[in-house]
Amino acid sequence: AFDNFQDASRLTGALTLTHRPAGWFDQRLIAGVDRALEDNQSRTPRNDPLAATYPAFVGVGGPNEGGLTVATRDVNTVSLDYAGNFKYALGGGWRGVSSVGGQYYGRRFIVRSASGNGFPSAGLLALSSAAVTSQGQDDRFDNNTLGGFVQQQAIWRDRLTLTAAVRQDDNSSFGANFPAVRYPKFAVSYVASEEPALHIPARWVNSLRLRGAYGGSGLQPGAFDALRTYNA
């Protein structure tokens, strides 16, 4: 009498392109896509024999008349990530790496649903054939984030690395009067196992790296987080 059906498909893919035109410059671009599709159906075909056996079920929406509810869900996510690195010598065993890049993250969420009750004969199970139809959800949300960053690294003999960076993110939920958000980053890394003055035996420690970092981060807001609504 009842048939609940779901068809779901998922596609996740990524493409990475790297380009090194010179020894002092390289760049990388990553493109990704994630798509999820759902078709959810709750089917109750017209069932005259069942209604004859159980008269209490007779009526619109019962097994005799039949009913159908259809709900679809489509979620698309697209991302682009670019970074370019400039490398150069600073003297005294130091070298520098200046980086610039950005990211784009877009998400589209579409949900639709409809239902119908009362089919004129067995074998018909389409919304267009139902005696009574009703529209359910019809929602579409778009949420996009665009960000960029600059980073500077100073590296001494491949043992000591100092990093300072800042990135800025803007989101479609912020609104016109809300500024983009900035996040700082500071880090220091030291490979102590490669320092001759420390005399760390290789048989005891294969690799020892000391690292400290400070930074800021944020969570991408929802499509309507900036709007305050009230319900009774």
Summary of the structure (lengths in Angstrom):
residues: 232
radius of gyration: 29.7
end to end distance: 37.9
largest distance: 94.8
contacts: 609
relative contact order: 0.13
helix: 8%
strand: 62%
